[in-house]
């Protein structure tokens, strides 16, 4: 072994790396999941170098054959990862050289681990984004199916978690659909900015070899190259943007989870969660715990924490590449893993939710949800809104004392609050009448919910926000 410890970069060094430092600085324990993308980048780089005359056709073919063998070993789990080789890049390069000899040592011509890892992460994250988008799409489709099935299901709409006005459950599901559709749009925007190729920036200044960066980018499916070589190796904006997207999406899922947890409780009893998404208690045999939404709610903090970690990682770094950036991968990997699991859970669970239609309707009736409809009725009868608001407030106070709903008050009692109230008032005091009256674009009327479902499916098909 050489004085440099046999490292591929060891020529400058006069002693071997300390054993603890070797373990402390190694990343192969987690960055080996980039192997497939590292090999793809190397294939493209070797192909381009041969086209530019930097490698011979024979050297290129030997490299590509060797990389194919390594890819199979990685895939079947037989690749011998070594901590002393530090990272995924050096492990693959060393193995390639062992297999094909001197040609393997030429693969690194015109590149650095700095632009190599930046390329690998972008390739890996691009694939991850596509998989996450597919799960988001599946969840959006499930929400539309529930909205359509519950276009006529009455429930209380809340502000301050207090009964406000009647809405339809379908309308409520559509609100979640809109939030997640924005998440899909943000994710697709993130992918567009991500899809630029850093390869060719080398360590930080480019290379003296006659490379063709556009060709490499095209071979790897990138839309363009990153223009500035310093920025290409020092940039992790794409990772921060993705984790910011992940944080917003997890906040949305957490809010959704909170409602499902409340709705599944005995106090609300708005929905039944299928048993397969719940667990029981070790001591209380009656319990059916909504563990899936509870875990999703909890994991939102984990993802937001990863965003904070990446922001703090980057905030003090000068250009260009620094070893700090080794710390970008684990938060990013865990963000993807967490989002993937949470979206899959919700995409499976949402279509299986069973609304308790009677309980939802009774809850809408019990909280004076049609009070605003009575105020609107009085306005149409010629009373200024503020005066109508006062009249209805007194009527509600009376109903609270009488322990009944507005619709249960006699006509004589109602007319005692305003002589503008007629027999037709009871049509607006029913929850069905209330939601049906809100019959305009974006409102809660069943006809509008059904129309919104149709538009929603068209927007998903066309990729529209």
N, C-alpha and C positions, 0 to 999 in steps of 0.2 A: 504494500500500500504506500502511496506517495505521502510526503509530509502534509499535504493538504487533505488527507483523509480519504483519498480516492474520489473526491467530488468532481463532477463534470466541470466545475468552475475553480478547482483547487490549485491551479498553477501559481497563483499569487500568494498562497498561504504557506506558512512554515510550520504549522502545527495543526493537528486534527481538531475538529469542532468538539467542544465539550459535550459529553453525553446528554446532560440535562438540556443544554442549549439546542442540541439537535432535536430533542423531543419538543421543546418549547416552540421552536420556530417552524417545525414541520406542519404542513397542512394536508398531507395525503390522507389523513384519517377522515376528512370530510370532503376534500375537493376531488376525490376519485369519482364522485358522481358526475363530474364533468368529462369523464373519459371519452364517451361517445362523441361529444362535440369537439374535444381536443383532437381526436383522430380525424374528424371531418375537416377541421381547420388545416391539419397537416396534409391531408390529401390535396386540398385545394392549393396550398402553398407549394407543394412539390410539383403539381401539374403546371402551375404558373411559372415556377423556376425553370422547368424544362422547356416550356414554350419560349422563354426569354433567353435560352441558351446557357443558363447558369448551371443546370444539371443536364447530363446526357439522358437520352431516352432510356438507356439501360439502367441508369441510377434511379430515374423516376419509377420505372417498373418494379425494381427491387424494393423501393420504399413503399409503393402502393401495395405490393404483395405482402410485405412484412406488416404493414398497418392492418391489412385485412385479417391476418392471423392473430394479431393482438386484439383486434375488435372481437373476434370470436371467443378468445380467452376471457376477455372482460365480460362478455355476455353470459358465458356459461359458468363464471365464477372461479375460474382456474388461474387467473392472472396473479402473479406473485408480487403484491404491493410491498414496498420496502420503505420504512420510515427514514432510513438513512439517505434515501434519494429525494427526500423533502416533500415533493408535490406530484401531482398527476402528470405534469409535463415531463419532469426528469425521469419518472418511472417509465413512461412510455418510450422516451427517447433512448434510455439505456437498454431497455428490452429490445427495441428495434435494432440497435447497434450490435447487440449480442447475436441477433438472428441473421442480419444481412451484412455485417462488417462495416467497412469504411463508408459505404453509401449512406448508412444511417447517421453518421456524424455530419454529413453534408445537409441534412434536412433543415438544420437550424440557420442555414445561411440566409441572411437578409431579414431575420426577425429576432425578437427577444421574448423572454417569458412575459415581459410587460405588455406587449401588444397581443401576445398569445392568450394570456389569461383574460384580457379585456374582451377578446373575440369569443373565447369559450363561454364566458358568462352571458354575453349577449345572445349567443346561439341557444344556450340552455334556457334562458329566460323567455326567449321567443317561443320555444316549444311549450314551456310552462303556461305562458299567456294563452296560447291556442287551446290548451286543455282546460284551463279555467274558464275561458269564454264558452266552451261547449257546455260546461256545468251550469254557468249562468244562464245560458239559453234554455237549458232544460228546466231550470227553476222558473224562469219567466213563463214558459209554456204551461207549467203546472199552476201558476198563479192565474193565468188567463182561463184555464179550465175551471178552476174554483170560482172565479168571478162569473163566468157564464152560468155555472150550475146554481149560483146563489144570487142571481140578478134580482130576484123577488124577496130574498130573505131579509126581513127587517131586523135591525139592531140599533142600539143607541150609539150615536156619534158622541165623542167626548172632547171636551177641552178641560184642562186642569184635572183630568181623570174624573170629571163630573159630567153627568148626562147633559148634553147640549141640545142636539136635534136628532131626529131619526135619520138614519142612512140605511143603505142596503149593505149587506155583507159583501156582495159582489163589488160594490164601490170601494169598500175598504181594501179588498185584495188588489184592486186596480191601483190604489195608492202605493202599495208595495211594489207592484209591477213597474210603476213610473220610476221609483227610486232605483230599482235594480237595472232598469234600462239605461238610466244615466250612468250607473256603474259600468255597464258594458261599453258605453260610448267612451268613458274615460279610459278604460282598459285598452280599447282599440287605438285611442290617441297615443297612449303610452307606447304601444307596439310600434307605431309609425316612427316616433322619435328614437326608439331603441334600435331600429333596423338599419343601422349604419355600421360599416366595417372599420375597425381600428387597425386591422392587420396591415403591416407595411410601415407603421410608425416606428417599429423596432423598439429600442430602449426608450427613446424620447425624441430623437432628432431625424428619424428616417434612416435610410441605408445608402451605402455607396453602390450597391448592386442595381442593375437595370430592371427593377421589378415593375409589374403592372398591377397596381392596386385595384383598378376597376375590374380587371379580369378575376382576381381573387374574390372580390365582393360578389360578382355575378355568380361564380361557382358555388358560393355559400348562400345564395338567395337573398343577399342584402340589397336594399334599394339604392344605396349610395355608399361612398367612403366617408369616414370622418376626416375633415379637411386638414386640421392642424395636428401635427404629430405629438406635441406636448399635451394637448387636450385629449387626444385619442387614448393615451395611456393613463392619464391622471383623472379622467372623468368617471364619476360614478353617479351622475345625475339620474341615469336610467334606473339604477337600483333604488335611489331615494324616491323617485317618482312612482315606481312600482309599489314600494312599501307605503307611500302616501295613499295610493289607490286602494291598497289592501286594507289600510286602516279605515278609510271611509266606508268601504264595502262591509267590513266587519262591524262597524258602528251601526250600519243599516240592519245587518243580520241580528245584532244584539238588541236593537229596538223591536224588531219582529219577534225575537225570542221572548223578550219581556212580556209582550202582549199574549203570546201563546201560553206562557207560564201562568199569567193571571187568568186567562180564559179557561184554562184546564182546571183551575182550582174549584173547590166546592162552593166558594163564595160567589164566583162568577158563573161557573158551569155553562159556558158558552160553546165549548167544543169537547169532543172526545179525541184524545191522542191514541192512536193504535198501540196496543201492548208492545209491539216490537220496537217502539221508539222510547219505551219507558223502562224503569226498573222498580223493584220493590224495596221494602225496608227489612232489615235483619231482625227488628224487634216488633214493629207495628204491622200486623198482617193485612190491614186494610189499605195500606199506602200504595199509590201508583205515582211514582215520581217522574216529572218531565225532564229526565236527565239530559236528553239530546239538546233541547233549547237552552237548558241551564249551562251546559258545557260550552255551547257556542257563545253565549253571553259572556262567560268567563274568558274564553280564548280571545275575545276582542281586545282585552287589556294586553295580552301577550303580543299581539300583532302591532298595536300602537307602540308598545315598548321597543319593538324591533325598528320601527321608524325613528324613534328617538335615538336609538343606538347608532343608526347609520348617519343621521344628521350630526351627532357629536363626533363620530368617526371622521367625517370629512371637514369639519369646521375649521380645524387648525392646520390643515395640510398645505404646504407650498407645492407648486408644480415641480416635478411631474409625478412619477410613481414613488410611493413610499411603502414600506413594509406594513404600515397600518392597514393598508387595503386588503391584506390577508383576512382581516376581520369582517369584510363585507359579506362573505359567503354564508356563514352559518345563520345570521339573521334573515338573509334573503331566502335560503333554502327552507328555513322553518316557516317563513311567511307563506311560501308556496304550498308546503305540506299542510299547514293549518287551513288555508283557504280551500284547498282541494277537498279536505275532509269535511269542512263545514258546509260548503256548497253541495257536496254530494249528499250529506245528511238532509239538508233542506229540500233538495230536488227530489229526494225519495219520500220525504215526510209530508210535504205540502199537499200533493194530490191525495194523500190518504187521510187528511183531516176530516173529521165528521162533525159538522155544525149541529148544535142543539137548537133547532129552529124555534121551538116554543119558548125556550128560556131566553133566547135572544129577543124575541118579540115582547115578552113580558117585561124584560129589562128596559126596553125602549119606552114602554107605556108608563113605567113606574116613576120616571124622573121628570115629569112635566116637559117632555121633549117637544111637544107641539105648541109651547108658549109663544114662540116666535111666529108660528103660523097664525095664531090668534091676533097678534099684533099686526101682521101683514093684512089680515082680514079687515081690521079696523081702519087701517090706512086706506085700503081700497074703498071703504065706506065713507071716506072723507076726513078722518081724524088725522092730525099731524102725528108723525111717528113718535115723537117724544111723549105726546099725550097718550098715544096708544100703549107705549111702553109702561107708563104709569098705571093705566087701567089693568093691563095684564098682570103687572106685579101685584096689585091688590087682589086680583082674582086668584093668583097662585097662593098668596098668603092665606086666603080663605080656604082654599083646597087643602093646604097643609094642615090647617086647624081641623078641618072636617075629615082628614085622612082619606082623601079620594083624589082621583085624577080630574083634570079640567073637563074631560069629556063626560064625566059622571055628574057634573053640576047641572042642575035644572036650568032650563031656559030662563025662568023667572029670576033665578039667582044671578045668572050671567048678565041679564039685562039690568040688574041692579048696579052693575059696574059701568055699563054704557047702554044707552037706548039705541045705539047703532047696531047692536047685535040682534040678528034675526034667527029664524029657525034653521037657515042654511049653514049656521056656524058649525054644526056637528060634522059637516063634511070635511072641514079643515082641521078638526081636532082629532081625527084618526091618524095613526101612524102611516097607514097605507096612503091616505090622502096627502099627507105631508110629503112623503118621498115622491109620489107621482107628480105633485105640483112643481117639483124642482126639475123641470124638463127642458134643460138647455145644455149646450155643449159643456162637458166636464162635470156635470152635476150628477146627483145620485138616483134619479128616476130609473126604474128598471129598463125602460127603452133606451136611455142614454148609456147604461152599463153595457147592454148588449151591443150597441153601436161601437162603444169603446173597445170591447173585446175584438170585434171585427177589425177595427183600425190597429189594435195592438198586434194582431197576427200579421197584418200587412207590414207593419213597421219592423217586426222581427224578420220577416222574409226579405225585406228590402234593405235591412241594416240601417234603418233610420232611427234617430233619437225621437 
